[in-house]
Amino acid sequence: MQILLRWLLSALAIIITAKLIPGIHVASFWASLWIAVILGLINAVIRPILILITLPINIFTLGLFTLVINGALVLLASSVIKGFEVSGFWVAILFSIVLSVISYLLNSLLIK
């Protein structure tokens, strides 16, 4: 039950973030549910590999290169999912930052 609630909250956070940031388009709530699934899978499988591969540059930039990785993964998700459009790389980075904040707020307010 908890995983279903977290999935719905992630989809809601994606919709809220898309409304706040120009250059992000989410076609429907169903698309946001798929975006939540795909971003979750990408973050669970691909992101750790990329973090490990780019560890030297990540250390050199004091972790800021992680923002570049997050933006690239958002662009990857937008290329896979119909109904999810990101207008550019910087918009993808901003989307990942704002999505993290909104997801944190929703999860801390609604899940105890």
C-alpha contacts under 8 A as a table, 3 or more apart, distances in Angstrom:
res1	aa1	res2	aa2	distance
1	M	4	L	5.25
1	M	5	L	6.41
2	Q	5	L	5.11
2	Q	6	R	6.22
3	I	6	R	5.06
3	I	7	W	6.09
4	L	7	W	5.02
4	L	8	L	6.24
5	L	8	L	5.15
5	L	9	L	6.12
6	R	9	L	4.99
6	R	10	S	6.06
6	R	107	N	7.37
7	W	10	S	5.09
7	W	11	A	6.30
7	W	33	L	7.29
7	W	36	A	6.75
7	W	37	V	7.65
8	L	11	A	5.07
8	L	12	L	6.16
8	L	33	L	7.12
9	L	12	L	4.94
9	L	13	A	6.06
9	L	103	S	7.19
9	L	106	L	6.77
9	L	107	N	7.14
10	S	13	A	5.00
10	S	14	I	6.19
10	S	33	L	7.78
10	S	36	A	5.89
10	S	103	S	6.24
11	A	14	I	5.06
11	A	15	I	6.36
11	A	29	F	7.25
11	A	32	S	4.95
11	A	33	L	5.06
11	A	35	I	7.37
11	A	36	A	5.63
12	L	15	I	5.14
12	L	16	I	6.20
12	L	32	S	7.53
13	A	16	I	5.08
13	A	17	T	5.99
13	A	99	L	6.32
13	A	102	I	5.82
13	A	103	S	5.53
13	A	106	L	7.47
14	I	17	T	5.13
14	I	18	A	6.05
14	I	32	S	6.25
14	I	35	I	7.92
14	I	36	A	7.52
14	I	99	L	6.42
15	I	18	A	5.09
15	I	19	K	6.29
15	I	26	V	6.88
15	I	29	F	7.44
15	I	32	S	6.58
16	I	19	K	5.17
16	I	20	L	6.37
16	I	102	I	7.95
17	T	20	L	5.08
17	T	21	I	6.21
17	T	95	F	6.79
17	T	98	V	6.44
17	T	99	L	5.83
17	T	102	I	7.39
18	A	21	I	5.45
18	A	22	P	7.32
18	A	24	I	5.22
18	A	25	H	6.12
18	A	26	V	6.57
18	A	95	F	7.67
19	K	22	P	7.31
19	K	24	I	7.71
21	I	24	I	6.17
21	I	91	V	7.79
21	I	94	L	7.98
21	I	95	F	7.08
23	G	85	E	7.75
23	G	86	V	5.87
23	G	87	S	4.97
23	G	88	G	7.56
23	G	91	V	6.58
24	I	84	F	7.45
24	I	85	E	5.73
24	I	86	V	4.83
24	I	87	S	6.50
24	I	91	V	7.52
24	I	95	F	7.88
25	H	83	G	7.26
25	H	84	F	5.64
25	H	85	E	5.03
25	H	86	V	6.66
26	V	29	F	7.86
26	V	31	A	6.60
26	V	32	S	6.60
26	V	83	G	5.55
26	V	84	F	4.76
26	V	85	E	6.68
27	A	31	A	6.21
27	A	32	S	7.91
27	A	83	G	4.65
27	A	84	F	6.50
28	S	31	A	5.13
28	S	32	S	6.45
28	S	83	G	7.29
29	F	32	S	4.98
29	F	33	L	6.32
30	W	33	L	5.05
30	W	34	W	6.45
31	A	34	W	5.11
31	A	35	I	6.09
31	A	81	I	7.67
31	A	82	K	7.52
31	A	83	G	5.98
31	A	84	F	7.02
32	S	35	I	4.83
32	S	36	A	6.10
32	S	84	F	7.92
33	L	36	A	5.14
33	L	37	V	6.42
34	W	37	V	5.04
34	W	38	I	6.08
34	W	81	I	7.47
35	I	38	I	5.16
35	I	39	L	5.85
35	I	77	A	7.10
35	I	81	I	6.94
35	I	84	F	7.54
36	A	39	L	5.28
36	A	40	G	5.96
37	V	40	G	5.11
37	V	41	L	6.22
38	I	41	L	5.09
38	I	42	I	6.02
38	I	77	A	6.54
39	L	42	I	5.00
39	L	43	N	5.91
39	L	73	L	7.77
39	L	74	V	7.33
39	L	77	A	6.43
40	G	43	N	5.15
40	G	44	A	6.07
41	L	44	A	5.03
41	L	45	V	5.99
41	L	46	I	7.89
42	I	45	V	5.33
42	I	46	I	5.19
42	I	47	R	6.36
42	I	73	L	7.11
42	I	77	A	7.89
43	N	46	I	6.00
43	N	47	R	4.88
43	N	48	P	7.30
43	N	73	L	7.92
44	A	47	R	6.42
44	A	48	P	6.98
45	V	48	P	6.43
45	V	49	I	7.19
46	I	49	I	5.40
46	I	50	L	6.33
47	R	50	L	5.11
47	R	51	I	6.06
47	R	69	I	7.49
47	R	70	N	7.90
47	R	73	L	7.69
48	P	51	I	5.02
48	P	52	L	6.16
49	I	52	L	5.18
49	I	53	I	6.18
50	L	53	I	5.05
50	L	54	T	6.01
50	L	69	I	7.33
51	I	54	T	5.28
51	I	55	L	5.83
51	I	58	N	7.72
51	I	66	T	7.23
51	I	69	I	7.76
52	L	55	L	5.13
53	I	56	P	7.99
54	T	57	I	5.60
54	T	58	N	6.00
55	L	58	N	4.87
55	L	59	I	6.03
56	P	59	I	5.20
56	P	60	F	6.19
57	I	60	F	4.89
57	I	61	T	6.08
57	I	65	F	6.99
58	N	61	T	5.22
58	N	62	L	5.97
58	N	63	G	4.79
58	N	64	L	6.60
58	N	65	F	5.21
58	N	66	T	6.76
59	I	62	L	4.94
59	I	63	G	5.93
60	F	63	G	7.66
61	T	64	L	5.46
61	T	65	F	6.22
62	L	65	F	7.78
63	G	66	T	5.70
64	L	67	L	5.65
64	L	68	V	7.49
65	F	68	V	5.14
65	F	69	I	6.55
66	T	69	I	4.95
66	T	70	N	6.12
67	L	70	N	5.02
67	L	71	G	6.14
67	L	93	I	6.23
67	L	96	S	7.94
67	L	97	I	7.99
68	V	71	G	5.12
68	V	72	A	6.18
68	V	93	I	6.74
69	I	72	A	5.10
69	I	73	L	6.20
70	N	73	L	5.11
70	N	74	V	6.27
70	N	92	A	7.90
70	N	93	I	6.49
70	N	96	S	6.33
71	G	74	V	5.12
71	G	75	L	6.31
71	G	89	F	6.29
71	G	90	W	7.34
71	G	91	V	8.00
71	G	92	A	4.72
71	G	93	I	4.20
71	G	94	L	7.80
71	G	95	F	7.81
71	G	96	S	6.44
72	A	75	L	5.05
72	A	76	L	6.17
72	A	89	F	7.18
72	A	92	A	7.34
72	A	93	I	7.85
73	L	76	L	4.83
73	L	77	A	6.20
74	V	77	A	5.06
74	V	78	S	6.21
74	V	92	A	5.86
74	V	93	I	7.80
74	V	96	S	7.11
75	L	78	S	5.00
75	L	79	S	6.26
75	L	86	V	6.75
75	L	88	G	7.99
75	L	89	F	7.19
75	L	92	A	6.41
76	L	79	S	5.19
76	L	80	V	6.47
77	A	80	V	5.14
77	A	81	I	6.15
78	S	81	I	5.40
78	S	82	K	7.39
78	S	84	F	5.27
78	S	85	E	5.56
78	S	86	V	6.39
79	S	82	K	7.59
79	S	84	F	7.98
79	S	85	E	7.82
81	I	84	F	5.85
82	K	85	E	7.82
86	V	89	F	7.92
86	V	91	V	6.86
86	V	92	A	6.39
87	S	91	V	6.59
87	S	92	A	7.82
88	G	91	V	5.28
88	G	92	A	6.25
89	F	92	A	5.00
89	F	93	I	6.39
90	W	93	I	5.05
90	W	94	L	6.22
91	V	94	L	5.04
91	V	95	F	5.96
92	A	95	F	4.91
92	A	96	S	6.21
93	I	96	S	5.20
93	I	97	I	6.40
94	L	97	I	5.18
94	L	98	V	6.13
95	F	98	V	5.29
95	F	99	L	5.79
96	S	99	L	5.11
96	S	100	S	6.13
97	I	100	S	5.26
97	I	101	V	6.52
98	V	101	V	5.16
98	V	102	I	6.15
99	L	102	I	5.19
99	L	103	S	5.87
100	S	103	S	5.21
100	S	104	Y	6.07
101	V	104	Y	5.16
101	V	105	L	6.24
102	I	105	L	5.07
102	I	106	L	6.11
103	S	106	L	5.20
103	S	107	N	5.99
104	Y	107	N	5.24
104	Y	108	S	5.98
105	L	108	S	5.22
105	L	109	L	6.05
106	L	109	L	5.23
106	L	110	L	5.96
106	L	111	I	7.92
107	N	110	L	5.37
107	N	111	I	5.27
108	S	111	I	5.79
108	S	112	K	6.89
109	L	112	K	7.58
